[in-house]
Amino acid sequence: MTQKRILTGITTSGIPHLGNYVGAIRPAIQSALNGTDDAYFFLADLHALIKCHDPEALHASTKAIAATWLACGLDPERVVFYRQSDIVEIPELAWVLNCNCAKGLMNRAHAYKASVDINASLPDTDPDFGISMGLFSYPVLMAADILMFNATHVPVGRDQIQHLEMARDIAGTFNHRYCQPENPIFVLPEAMIDEDVPLLTGLDGRKMSKSYGNTIPLFSDNPQVDSEKALRKAIMRIVTNSQLPDEPKNPDDSVVFEIYKAFATPAEQAELRQRFATGIGWGEAKEVLFDKINSEIAPFRERYNQLMTNPTELEQILEMGAIKAHRDAQKRMEKVRKAIGIKPLAK
């Protein structure tokens, strides 16, 4: 039976916020700590190039994301934690997979089709205007990330399921073309979708996203900024209605309560729900929310600040992970090269 291997990529195109923590960081770390499966976590800096063309921003994001995951409890001794660009075999495999991937498959990718649809709605605009080959072939690079380490399970949101299906399709095509049925090089990965992981609501009631500018910071990437004060300030900006403090309020229509649920126990949720029903001021409700979030996040701040002010330690950890990942990648690429006919002419 194949050992279960879980792979998670984190695109280095922004600074982590509370939604990232609840939706990805916390459940992934808990799974890695409590499970016995192989776990691979990587900083997807090559993927970030699709959207981020600011070298300083990409560099700062890589540093902040690496520090965040480690500060929140990711153990580099128990998992393989590496930077995508350090594994040179990944872009090599992506090219091999590109040569075995039908263009029509990429034409159906949701992100590409959405960009084409936007162009189609504009007068006198080429359908492919502004679309890079990076965006177009993004699913192939994602397939290379997954297949390089023969990940069996990949945690994804519903918007990423199509990419997992494409990775399976690409792997199947390669295996059929170059391998014996009983000895495939690539396993077919499965999508892991956790229906219990909440999608955190942002300050304005929409999904929390840096694109909307409605995020709550997890930590500060600026050592001169107090992270705790920044957290409280953001929470106090949550949009609420104009009900008076003593008026009963519906917790199910409240962003404050919606975020609170992601951090509180069922008993704590029931208690706050009762306080909403009997009347609670919005300022007081936000203080309750701040105290609950801060009690979970505060223990991570010292380690985060330590890593952010000591990038040498971060680099050493990533280099250690790259050595482990590179060892596996070399072996798989040797098999791939041999299968496609790129091998020594004489032994």
N, C-alpha and C positions, 0 to 999 in steps of 0.2 A: 504493500500500500504506500502511495506517495506521501511523504511528510508534508503536512500543511504548512504553507509558507505565505505570509501576509505581507503585502507591499503597499506603502503609503507615500505619496509624493506631495510636497508642499511647495507651491510656486512662489518664488522670491520676488514678488512684484508689489509688496506692500508691507505695512507694519501690522502684526497680529492684533486683533481686537477681541472683545468678549465673545462675539459670535463665533469666531474661529476656535476659541477655547472650548466653548460648550459643544459645538458641532463636530470638531475634529480632534483637537489636542487632548482634551480630558478623556474621551472614550478610547482613543487609540493608546494612550499611555496606560490606562487601566487594563486594557486588553493585553498589552505587552507584559505588564507586571504580573497579572493573574494567570496568564496562559503558559503553555509549554510549546507553542508553535514557533517556528522561525519567524522573525519579524525584521523587515527591511524598511527603513525610513530614509528618504532622501530629499535634499534641497533641490528643487527643479529649476535651477538657474538658466538652463538652456531653453526651457519652456517660457521663462519670463521674458526672453528676448522678443517674443511675438508681440507683446504689448508695451514693454518697458524699453525705451531707447535712451534712458538717462543712466549713464554708467555709475554715477554716484548714488542714485536712488537704488539701483539693483544691488550695489555693494552693501549699502546700509540695510536694505531689506534682508539680505542673506545673513548678515551679522545678527540682526534683531530676531529673526526667526529661529536661527540656531540657538541663540541664548534663551529664547522663550521656551522651546521644547525641552532643553536641558534643565532649566530652572523649574519647570512644572513637573519634573520627575522622570523624564526619559533617561534610562540607564544605558549608556553606550557600551557597557560590558555585556548586556543581555540582548541587545539588538544590534543590527548593522546600520549605523547612522553615517551617511556620506553625502557628498556634494555631487550632483549629477555630472557636472563638467569634469570631475576628476577621473571619471571612468571613460577612457577614450574609446573603449569598445562599443559604448552605447551609440554614438553617432555612426560608427562603422556598421553596426547591426541595422540601424535605421535605414542606411543606404541599401543594404542587401534586401531588407523588407520592402523598401520602395520599389525595387526591381521585381518584386513578386506580388505587388499589390495593384489591383485594377484601379485605374483612374475613376471609373464609374463609382467605385465604393466611396472614394473621397468626395465625389460630387454630392453624395447624399448626407455628408456630415452636417449636423445641425448648425454649427457655428458658421461654416462656409455658406450654407444656404441662407442663413439670416443676413449675412453681409451682402450677398447677391440681391436679396429681396429689397434691402434698403436702397441699393444702387438703382434697382429697377423702378423704384418709386420716384426717382429724381429725373428730371428732363435732361436729355442729351448726355447721359452718363453711361460709360462702359460698365457692363455687369460686374466686371472684376476690378473696378477702380479701387485702389487703396488696399487691395487684398494681397498680402504677401504669400510667398510659397511656404513660409513658416506656419501661417494660419491654415493654409490649405492642407498641408501634410502633417499638421499637429497630431492627428490620431496615429500616424505611423511612428512618430517619435515616442508617443505614449506606449504603443505596442512594444517598441524596443526596450523601454524601461521595464516593462512587465516580463517580457519573454527572456530578456537577458538573464534574469535570475529565476526563471521558471516559477514565478509566483503563482500559487494555486488560487488565492483569494485576494481580491482588491476591494477595500472599502470605498464606495463611491456614492455620490448623491444621484438622484434619479436622472439628472441632466447629463450624467456621465455614463449611463448604462450603454448607450449606443457605442461609445468608444471601446468598452469592454467587448461588445459583440464584434466590433471590427478587429480587435486584437485576436479574438478567437478565429475569425475568418482568415486573417493573415497567417496565423500560426498553422491553421489547417491546410492552407494552400502550400506553404513551404514544406510541411511534413509530407504532403501527398506528392510533391514534385521531386523531393530530394531524399526521402527516407523510406525505409522498409516499414510496412504497417506495424510490425511488432517492435520497432525500435525508433520511435519519433524523437526528434531533438527537443521539440517544444511541447509542454503540456498546455492544455486549453484552460485559461484562467476563468474563474467564476467571480461575478460581482457580489459584494457583500453590502446589503442595504439594511441598516438598523432603523426600523420604524420608530424605535423609542427615543432616538436622538433628536432633540428639539432643534428647530430652525429658529434662532433667537430673533426677537423683534427689535427693531432699532428705535432711536429716540422719537421718530415721527410716526411710528406705527407700522411702517413698512419693514420688509426683511432687512436685517442689519447688514449693511454693505458699504464699503468705502466709496463705491460708485454713487451712492445716495448722500454721502456725507453725514450719515446718521449713526455712526459707530460709537461704542464706549471703549476707551482704551484699556488694554490689559496692563501694559507697562508703558513707561515713557522711554523713547529712544534717545532722549536728551537727558543726560545726568543732572542738568541744572533744574529740571522740572520734577517736582515732587509727585510721584505716581499716585499716592493716596489722595492728594488734593485734586489731581486731575480726574481721578475716578469719581470723587464726590461731585465735582463741578459738572461732569458729563451727566451724571444721574439726575442732578437737579434741573437739567435742561429737558428732561423727558416731557413730551407734550401730554397734557391732561385737559380735562374739561373744566367748566367754570363752577362746578358744584361747590357749595359751602362746606366747611370742615365737618359740621355735624349732620350733614345729609347722608342718608344711606347711598352706597355706591355699588355698582355691579362690577365685581372683580373680573368677570369674563370679558368686559369691554375695556379693561385697563392694561396699558402697556407695562405699567409698574408691576402689576400682579403677574402678567405673562412672563416677564423676565425673572421675577421672584421664584416662579415654579421650577426654573431650571437649576436652582441652587438649594431649595428648601425641601425638607422631608414632607411626607404627606400630612403628618401631624402639624407641622409648622404652617403648611399651606391652609389647613383647615382653620387654624387659629387666626391667621391674617384675613381669611375669607369672612370670618365672623366679625372682625373689626371693620371690614368694609361694609358689612350689612348694618352695623349699628352706627356707623359714621366715623370716619377718620380723615384728618386733613391730608391734602396731597403732600405737603411738606413733610409731615410725619411719616407717611407711607414711603416716601423716597428715602428718608433716613433709615427706615427698617430695611429697605432694599439694599442701601449702601452697606449697612452693618453686616448683612448676610453675605454679600459678595466679597466684601473686604476681609471677612473672617476666613474665607477660603483662599483668596489671592495673596494676602499679606505675607504668609510664610514663604512665598516664592520670590519676593522682591529682593531680598539680600543676595541670593544666588544670582538672580538676573543682573543686578547692578555689578556684581563681582565679575561676571562673564563679559559684560559690555565694556568694562574698563580694563579687561585683560584679554584682548583678542588673540593673544598667543595661545592661551589655553584652549580657546574655541578652535583655532586652527589645528592644534595638536590632536584634539578629539576627532575632528573631521578627517585628518590624515590617517589616523588609526582606523577609522571606519572605511576609508578608501582602500586601505591595504587589504582588509577583509573582503570588501566587495570586488576589488580588482582580481583577487585570486579566483573567485568564482567566475567572473566575467571572462578571464583568459581561457579557462577550460571550455566554456561554452562556445566562445568564438573559434577556438581551434576545431571544434566539431563542425561548426557552421562553414568555416573555410574549406575544410576537407570535403564536406558534403557538396559544396557548389563547384569544387574543382580548383580552388586556390590553395595550392600546397606545393611543397618542394618537388622539383622535377626528378630528383634522384635522392635516395636515402644514403 
